[in-house]
Amino acid sequence: MKKERAMGIRAALASAFLLGFAPVFGRQAILLGVSPLEVVALRTILAAGILLFIVAAFRRQFLFIYPVGFIGCLLAGAINGIGSVLYYMSLAHLSASMGQMLYSLYPFFLAIWLLLDRQPVGRITLLRIGLATLAVLLLVGGTGGTVDLAGVLLMLGGSLLYALHLPINQRVLYDVPAPTVTLYTLLAMSAVVVPAYLLFDFTPARFNPLGAWQPLLGLTLVTFFSRLTLFLGVKHAGGMQTALLGLSELLVAITFGHLLLDERLTPTQWLGAAALTVSLLTVRSDPGAASRPGDGGGWLSWIRPKDLPPNIPWGPHD
């Protein structure tokens, strides 16, 4: 168990590091003339296509999934797809650093979803959530200028939906390997964001992704690798621990927003960044919850296979 938890923590930190580049690359692409919906559609469909090709060509056993798990992945992907649309639309109104600060409230929202699903949240975890929330409020409240309300609401909506997809996938991940969950979740996300782009934003005359190919390529690779490590973290460390460790992506976004986009922080925001760092460093003293969700009911208790076939290609609980 300790080795699995350590693996989950490392995977969650790797995912957070990669995701910290997402708002920077996304903001760069938007500043180069790519619309927010085009950004999210291209990065999602390309990442899903790469993973589908790799699995179909080299690891076909990961294509297997039981029906309820497949439905869970579709639900999580659809929810996260809508959240991604809100996220990248908000980056048209907010800086990369500010957007990621607001998005980092998702552990607070996740605690609410877990309590509704009758999954316990420990005292140390609650203290870490409180410290992280205070840190984010300092980061947001310490800005020296005005904040775009539309951008704030869009980003908070994206944060809430991102938090919602984690406990759904956590239940599926107990019986299904991370690459399988990543594949079907990304495909479900693509089924949401690509039609949204084609219906509401696509203009043939304006379509020119090659004009921003570098940030789009970076965003695609970040999405591909961060999703694999994200679900590996959720599988072995649990959704809440992964979410709290995922807050380190804010530090990455702030650092590279400063280096690449010339964004600056006020002294109050640096205080918030310090508080967030303390919350991250206390992970070793936080036992967390079991990676397997409880069976005592809850609104997501239906995501559980009744009878798994004896010959699963990837093996039970792999």
TIVEXMI-709686 format. One record per residue: z, y, x of N, C-alpha, C in turn. Coordinates in steps of 0.02 Angstrom, whole numbers. Example, Ala and Ser with C-alpha at 12.3 -4.5 7.8 and 13.67 -1.06 7.14 Angstrom:
    n.pz    n.py    n.px   ca.pz   ca.py   ca.px    c.pz    c.py    c.px
     390    -284     660     390    -225     615     390    -165     660
     354    -112     642     357     -53     684     394       2     645
REM end
This chain:
    n.pz    n.py    n.px   ca.pz   ca.py   ca.px    c.pz    c.py    c.px
       0     -61      41       0       0       0       0      63      43
      40      62      99      43     121     141     -25     134     174
     -59      80     195    -124      89     226    -175     116     176
    -171      91     114    -217     115      62    -204     188      46
    -139     207      42    -122     277      28    -145     322      85
    -135     299     147    -158     338     205    -233     347     203
    -269     293     185    -342     297     178    -361     348     124
    -324     346      68    -338     393      14    -326     465      34
    -272     477      72    -257     545      95    -311     570     142
    -333     528     188    -387     548     234    -451     562     196
    -467     520     147    -528     530     108    -524     595      68
    -465     609      38    -456     670      -1    -463     732      42
    -436     730     103    -441     786     149    -514     796     171
    -549     741     184    -619     746     202    -660     776     146
    -646     754      84    -681     781      26    -668     856      19
    -604     876      28    -586     946      22    -621     988      74
    -624     963     136    -658    1000     189    -731    1011     172
    -764     959     147    -834     965     129    -845    1011      70
    -802    1004      18    -809    1045     -42    -795    1119     -27
    -758    1133      26    -746    1203      43    -809    1240      60
    -862    1203      80    -926    1235      96    -967    1248      33
    -950    1216     -24    -991    1221     -84    -999    1293    -109
    -945    1332    -117    -955    1400    -141    -992    1444     -91
    -984    1429     -26   -1019    1469      25   -1094    1456      21
   -1114    1392      22   -1185    1375      17   -1214    1398     -51
   -1174    1387    -104   -1197    1408    -170   -1208    1483    -175
   -1161    1521    -148   -1166    1594    -148   -1226    1617    -107
   -1237    1584     -49   -1294    1601      -7   -1359    1590     -45
   -1365    1533     -79   -1427    1518    -115   -1438    1569    -171
   -1385    1587    -206   -1391    1636    -260   -1412    1704    -233
   -1384    1724    -175   -1402    1788    -144   -1475    1788    -120
   -1502    1727    -107   -1572    1722     -86   -1620    1717    -145
   -1594    1724    -206   -1637    1728    -264   -1640    1666    -308
   -1602    1613    -291   -1601    1553    -332   -1550    1563    -388
   -1568    1548    -450   -1522    1558    -505   -1465    1508    -503
   -1407    1524    -532   -1350    1477    -531   -1366    1409    -561
   -1403    1408    -618   -1420    1344    -649   -1468    1304    -606
   -1513    1339    -571   -1559    1304    -526   -1522    1274    -467
   -1472    1310    -442   -1432    1285    -387   -1396    1220    -406
   -1361    1221    -463   -1322    1163    -483   -1368    1104    -502
   -1426    1118    -532   -1472    1064    -550   -1501    1031    -488
   -1524    1071    -441   -1555    1043    -381   -1505    1004    -338
   -1446    1032    -327   -1399     997    -284   -1375     932    -316
   -1367     930    -382   -1343     870    -416   -1395     815    -418
   -1456     832    -438   -1508     781    -444   -1528     754    -375
   -1528     796    -323   -1545     772    -256   -1490     727    -229
   -1427     745    -238   -1372     702    -215   -1372     636    -251
   -1383     637    -317   -1385     575    -356   -1444     532    -334
   -1501     563    -321   -1560     526    -300   -1550     492    -233
   -1519     527    -186   -1505     497    -120   -1460     437    -127
   -1406     444    -166   -1359     389    -174   -1391     330    -211
   -1431     343    -262   -1464     290    -299   -1511     251    -253
   -1548     287    -211   -1594     253    -164   -1555     209    -116
   -1501     234     -87   -1462     195     -39   -1433     133     -71
   -1403     141    -131   -1372      84    -165   -1425      33    -185
   -1480      55    -214   -1532       9    -238   -1566     -27    -180
   -1571       6    -123   -1606     -24     -66   -1561     -68     -23
   -1497     -49     -16   -1455     -83      33   -1391    -115       4
   -1366     -90     -52   -1303    -115     -79   -1310    -125    -155
   -1353    -170    -175   -1366    -178    -246   -1306    -203    -286
   -1258    -234    -252   -1198    -257    -287   -1159    -199    -318
   -1168    -139    -291   -1132     -82    -318   -1164     -54    -382
   -1220     -83    -402   -1250     -62    -466   -1212     -92    -525
   -1174    -146    -514   -1137    -179    -568   -1078    -137    -590
   -1069    -132    -656   -1010     -99    -685   -1001    -127    -755
    -939    -135    -776    -927    -160    -844    -938    -104    -895
    -952    -121    -959    -972     -71   -1008    -923     -13   -1018
    -858     -28   -1025    -811      26   -1037    -807      72    -976
    -811      43    -916    -811      83    -856    -873     128    -852
    -929     101    -873    -991     140    -874    -985     199    -922
    -956     187    -980    -946     241   -1029    -898     293   -1000
    -846     270    -965    -800     317    -934    -834     361    -882
    -878     331    -841    -915     370    -792    -961     421    -825
    -994     400    -879   -1038     445    -915    -999     504    -944
    -940     490    -972    -898     542   -1000    -875     590    -946
    -850     562    -890    -826     604    -835    -883     646    -806
    -941     615    -798    -998     651    -770   -1022     707    -815
   -1023     694    -881   -1044     747    -928    -996     805    -926
    -931     790    -925    -880     842    -923    -885     883    -859
    -892     847    -802    -897     882    -738    -963     919    -732
   -1016     893    -765   -1080     928    -764   -1075     996    -797
   -1043     998    -856   -1033    1062    -890    -990    1108    -847
    -938    1079    -816    -895    1119    -773    -933    1147    -713
    -980    1108    -686   -1020    1132    -629   -1065    1190    -649
   -1093    1187    -710   -1134    1243    -735   -1092    1306    -738
   -1031    1300    -766    -987    1359    -769    -969    1384    -700
    -956    1337    -654    -937    1355    -586    -990    1397    -551
   -1052    1374    -553   -1105    1410    -517   -1127    1473    -554
   -1120    1474    -619   -1134    1536    -655   -1083    1590    -636
   -1020    1569    -623    -969    1617    -605    -982    1647    -536
   -1015    1608    -491   -1029    1634    -424   -1080    1690    -425
   -1115    1700    -481   -1158    1758    -488   -1117    1821    -500
   -1053    1812    -518   -1009    1869    -533    -954    1879    -481
    -936    1825    -445    -879    1827    -400    -900    1809    -329
    -861    1832    -281    -872    1810    -212    -852    1737    -205
    -876    1705    -151    -860    1634    -140    -785    1624    -133
    -751    1667     -97    -679    1661     -87    -641    1669    -152
    -657    1722    -190    -623    1734    -253    -636    1677    -302
    -698    1654    -306    -714    1599    -351    -674    1537    -335
    -670    1520    -271    -633    1460    -252    -558    1467    -264
    -532    1528    -258    -461    1540    -272    -445    1523    -345
    -487    1547    -390    -476    1533    -461    -486    1459    -477
    -536    1430    -446    -551    1359    -458    -493    1315    -435
    -455    1339    -386    -400    1300    -358    -340    1293    -403
    -344    1319    -463    -291    1308    -512    -297    1240    -546
    -346    1199    -526    -356    1136    -562    -298    1087    -557
    -255    1087    -505    -197    1041    -508    -150    1057    -566
    -145    1121    -583    -104    1141    -641    -133    1111    -705
    -199    1117    -714    -231    1089    -773    -227    1012    -772
    -233     983    -712    -231     910    -706    -163     883    -727
    -109     919    -710     -41     897    -730     -37     892    -806
     -67     939    -841     -66     938    -915    -104     877    -940
    -164     864    -912    -204     807    -935    -167     741    -921
    -133     736    -863     -96     675    -846     -37     664    -893
      -2     718    -910      54     711    -956      30     688   -1025
     -28     714   -1046     -56     692   -1110     -76     618   -1108
     -93     594   -1048    -112     524   -1039     -51     481   -1022
       9     510   -1027      71     474   -1015      76     447    -944
      50     485    -897      57     467    -826     111     513    -796
     159     485    -760     215     526    -735     194     574    -680
     227     632    -680     218     681    -627     287     694    -597
     297     676    -533     363     681    -502     386     752    -489
     451     759    -472     480     825    -461     449     860    -401
     440     822    -346     411     853    -287     340     875    -301
     304     833    -338     236     852    -357     235     916    -399
     282     921    -446     286     981    -487     302    1043    -445
     347    1034    -395     363    1090    -351     301    1111    -311
     263    1062    -289     202    1077    -251     150    1112    -296
     146    1091    -359     101    1124    -406     122    1196    -416
     188    1206    -424     213    1274    -434     199    1319    -374
     210    1292    -313     197    1330    -253     122    1345    -245
      81    1295    -260       9    1305    -255     -16    1357    -307
      12    1354    -367      -7    1402    -419      13    1473    -399
      74    1480    -371      96    1545    -346      49    1570    -292
      29    1524    -247     -15    1543    -193     -82    1569    -220
    -109    1534    -270    -173    1555    -299    -166    1623    -333
    -110    1633    -368    -100    1698    -402     -95    1754    -351
     -63    1741    -294     -60    1791    -241    -129    1805    -212
    -168    1752    -205    -235    1760    -178    -279    1800    -225
    -273    1787    -290    -314    1823    -340    -287    1893    -350
    -220    1899    -358    -190    1965    -371    -192    2012    -313
    -203    1984    -253    -203    2027    -193    -270    2058    -178
    -318    2048    -220    -384    2077    -207    -381    2153    -211
    -419    2184    -168    -417    2257    -166    -462    2291    -217
    -507    2255    -249    -553    2284    -296    -545    2256    -366
    -592    2274    -410    -590    2248    -479    -619    2178    -481
    -596    2139    -529    -619    2070    -537    -661    2066    -601
    -719    2034    -596    -764    2026    -653    -733    1975    -702
    -717    1998    -763    -683    1955    -812    -726    1896    -832
    -792    1906    -841    -836    1852    -860    -836    1798    -806
    -839    1819    -743    -837    1771    -688    -772    1733    -686
    -716    1767    -699    -650    1735    -699    -647    1681    -753
    -669    1698    -814    -666    1650    -870    -711    1590    -857
    -770    1603    -830    -816    1547    -815    -785    1501    -763
    -755    1529    -711    -726    1487    -658    -665    1449    -683
    -624    1480    -725    -566    1444    -753    -589    1386    -798
    -643    1397    -836    -671    1343    -876    -696    1286    -833
    -729    1302    -777    -752    1250    -732    -694    1213    -700
    -640    1248    -684    -580    1217    -655    -547    1169    -704
    -542    1190    -767    -510    1148    -818    -550    1084    -829
    -616    1089    -830    -658    1030    -841    -659     984    -780
    -656    1014    -720    -652     972    -660    -588     931    -661
    -533     963    -680    -468     928    -684    -471     872    -736
    -508     882    -790    -512     832    -843    -549     770    -820
    -601     777    -779    -640     718    -759    -603     673    -710
    -553     700    -675    -517     660    -625    -477     602    -656
    -435     614    -708    -398     557    -736    -443     506    -771
    -500     528    -796    -547     481    -827    -574     434    -773
    -597     462    -718    -623     420    -664    -569     380    -629
    -508     406    -629    -453     368    -598    -443     302    -633
    -448     302    -699    -440     239    -736    -496     190    -721
    -558     216    -715    -614     172    -699    -608     145    -628
    -583     186    -582    -580     168    -512    -531     111    -497
    -486      97    -543    -439      43    -530    -476     -24    -523
    -530     -33    -561    -567     -96    -561    -636     -91    -529
    -658     -30    -514    -727     -20    -491    -726      16    -423
    -769      -4    -376    -770      30    -310    -795     102    -315
    -775     142    -267    -791     213    -267    -866     227    -267
    -908     191    -227    -980     207    -229   -1011     198    -298
    -989     147    -335   -1015     136    -402    -997     193    -449
    -934     213    -448    -911     268    -490    -947     332    -471
    -955     344    -406    -990     404    -383   -1062     406    -409
   -1096     349    -404   -1166     345    -425   -1174     362    -498
   -1137     327    -542   -1147     337    -614   -1120     405    -638
   -1069     430    -604   -1044     497    -622   -1094     551    -603
   -1125     545    -544   -1176     593    -523   -1238     590    -568
   -1257     529    -588   -1315     523    -633   -1300     555    -701
   -1238     545    -725   -1219     577    -788   -1217     653    -781
   -1193     678    -725   -1194     750    -712   -1266     777    -713
   -1311     739    -681   -1381     760    -679   -1411     763    -750
   -1391     715    -793   -1416     714    -861   -1393     774    -902
   -1343     810    -878   -1319     870    -911   -1349     933    -880
   -1344     939    -814   -1362    1002    -782   -1438    1012    -777
   -1477     958    -768   -1549     967    -762   -1580     990    -829
   -1565     958    -886   -1591     984    -950   -1567    1056    -964
   -1505    1071    -946   -1480    1140    -957   -1522    1190    -918
   -1539    1172    -857   -1582    1217    -816   -1652    1222    -846
   -1682    1165    -864   -1751    1166    -890   -1755    1203    -957
   -1704    1197    -998   -1706    1228   -1065   -1691    1303   -1063
   -1644    1323   -1021   -1618    1391   -1025   -1635    1436    -966
   -1663    1407    -912   -1670    1450    -853   -1735    1440    -815
   -1770    1384    -826   -1828    1369    -785   -1886    1416    -800
   -1913    1446    -747   -1972    1489    -751   -2019    1468    -694
   -2077    1440    -710   -2122    1415    -657   -2138    1467    -604
   -2148    1530    -624   -2167    1581    -576   -2111    1597    -527
   -2049    1586    -549   -1992    1603    -506   -1967    1544    -465
   -1991    1484    -482   -1965    1424    -449   -1989    1421    -377
   -1943    1431    -330   -1960    1431    -259   -1899    1410    -218
   -1878    1347    -225   -1818    1325    -189   -1826    1326    -114
   -1889    1323     -88   -1899    1324     -16   -1877    1389      15
   -1873    1442     -26   -1850    1506       0   -1776    1505      18
   -1740    1455      -8   -1669    1449       8   -1653    1376      25
   -1698    1344      62   -1691    1272      74   -1631    1255     117
   -1611    1298     162   -1554    1283     206   -1488    1278     167
   -1468    1329     128   -1406    1321      90   -1411    1267      37
   -1471    1256       7   -1479    1203     -43   -1471    1134     -11
   -1500    1126      49   -1492    1062      84   -1418    1051     102
   -1386    1104     127   -1315    1098     144   -1274    1080      83
   -1289    1111      27   -1252    1098     -35   -1264    1027     -60
   -1325    1002     -52   -1340     933     -73   -1300     883     -31
   -1300     892      34   -1263     846      79   -1188     850      66
   -1163     911      54   -1092     919      39   -1074     883     -25
   -1117     889     -76   -1105     855    -140   -1106     779    -131
   -1154     754     -93   -1161     682     -83   -1100     652     -49
   -1081     680       8   -1026     651      46    -957     667      15
    -950     726     -14    -885     744     -42    -869     703    -104
    -919     684    -142    -906     643    -202    -884     573    -183
    -915     545    -132    -895     478    -109    -822     479     -86
    -805     528     -45    -736     531     -19    -687     553     -73
    -709     594    -120    -665     614    -174    -640     554    -214
    -687     512    -236    -667     455    -278    -631     401    -237
    -645     397    -172    -607     352    -130    -534     376    -126
    -525     442    -123    -458     470    -123    -422     458    -189
    -457     469    -244    -427     457    -310    -407     384    -318
    -449     339    -292    -436     267    -299    -372     246    -263
    -362     271    -202    -307     247    -160    -246     293    -158
    -254     357    -175    -197     403    -172    -178     429    -241
    -222     420    -291    -208     446    -358    -239     514    -369
    -250     531    -432    -285     593    -449    -247     656    -429
    -181     657    -441    -142     717    -426    -137     731    -352
    -123     678    -311    -119     688    -239    -187     712    -212
    -241     683    -237    -307     704    -215    -320     777    -234
    -298     796    -294    -308     865    -316    -269     915    -273
    -206     898    -257    -165     943    -217    -192     948    -145
    -212     891    -117    -243     893     -51    -310     930     -53
    -343     925    -110    -407     959    -118    -402    1034    -115
    -342    1061    -122    -334    1133    -117    -349    1159     -47
    -350    1114       2    -368    1137      70    -440    1161      73
    -481    1142      22    -549    1168      21    -550    1244      13
    -496    1271     -17    -491    1344     -24    -487    1377      44
    -448    1346      90    -443    1374     157    -510    1371     193
    -547    1317     182    -614    1312     212    -660    1365     183
    -658    1374     117    -701    1424      85    -684    1495     109
    -620    1509     116    -599    1575     139    -623    1587     211
    -613    1536     254    -632    1543     324    -707    1555     332
    -748    1512     300    -820    1518     309    -850    1574     266
    -815    1593     212    -836    1653     175    -828    1714     219
    -775    1714     261    -764    1768     308    -817    1768     364
    -832    1708     391    -877    1703     448    -950    1712     429
    -970    1683     371   -1041    1682     353   -1061    1737     303
   -1013    1757     260   -1029    1806     209    -993    1872     218
    -954    1877     272    -918    1939     289    -869    1960     234
    -837    1910     203    -786    1924     152    -718    1932     186
    -676    1976     159    -612    1993     189    -554    1979     141
    -495    1965     169    -434    1955     130    -385    2011     144
    -345    2028      93    -292    2077     100    -229    2042     127
    -179    2081     149    -116    2050     172     -83    2006     118
     -86    2026      55     -57    1985       1     -93    1919      -5
    -159    1921       3    -197    1859      -1    -182    1813      58
    -170    1840     116    -151    1798     173     -84    1765     161
     -38    1801     126      26    1771     107      15    1712      60
     -31    1720      13     -47    1665     -32     -77    1606       5
    -120    1621      54    -149    1567      95     -95    1529     133
     -44    1566     157      11    1533     193      51    1488     146
      64    1512      84     100    1471      35      61    1408      18
      -4    1415      13     -46    1357      -2     -44    1307      55
     -42    1331     116     -38    1287     174      28    1247     173
      83    1280     154     148    1246     149     144    1190      97
     112    1204      41     105    1153     -11      66    1093      15
      15    1105      55     -25    1051      83      14    1010     134
      55    1044     174      91    1010     228     148     966     203
     169     976     139     224     936     112     200     871      81
     137     852      92     110     791      61     149     729      83
     172     727     146     206     667     170     273     655     135
     305     708     111     369     701      76     361     689       2
     298     688     -21     284     678     -92     260     606    -103
     302     563    -135     281     494    -146     222     487    -192
     212     537    -235     157     534    -283     167     481    -335
     115     469    -374     117     417    -426      73     360    -404
      82     304    -436      39     246    -420     -34     263    -436
     -79     236    -395    -149     250    -408    -174     217    -471
    -137     165    -493    -156     133    -556    -122     169    -613
    -160     194    -662    -130     227    -720     -86     179    -759
     -36     207    -791       8     165    -831     -26     137    -893
       2      83    -919     -27      51    -978      12      66   -1042
      52     119   -1040      94     134   -1097      62     179   -1148
      -2     171   -1158     -36     212   -1207     -69     271   -1173
     -73     327   -1208    -107     385   -1180    -177     389   -1207
    -204     449   -1206    -269     461   -1238    -327     429   -1199
    -315     408   -1136    -368     376   -1098    -356     301   -1088
    -309     273   -1124    -291     202   -1114    -348     155   -1134
    -398     179   -1171    -453     137   -1191    -499     120   -1132
    -494     157   -1076    -537     144   -1019    -505      88    -978
    -513      27   -1002    -485     -31    -969    -525     -92    -990
    -549    -132    -942    -589    -191    -962    -545    -244    -994
    -569    -274   -1047    -530    -328   -1079    -534    -392   -1037
    -594    -411   -1018    -604    -471    -978    -660    -458    -928
    -641    -458    -864    -691    -451    -812    -722    -519    -798
    -787    -523    -786    -819    -587    -770    -791    -614    -705
    -790    -681    -697    -760    -711    -636    -799    -696    -572
    -864    -687    -578    -905    -676    -517    -929    -604    -515
    -885    -558    -497    -904    -488    -490    -938    -479    -422
    -995    -446    -419   -1031    -440    -355    -989    -408    -300
    -949    -356    -317    -910    -323    -266    -838    -347    -262
    -820    -397    -302    -753    -426    -298    -703    -386    -340
    -652    -417    -369    -603    -381    -410    -564    -331    -369
    -556    -272    -396    -516    -218    -366    -540    -199    -297
    -604    -208    -283    -631    -193    -217    -634    -117    -208
REM end
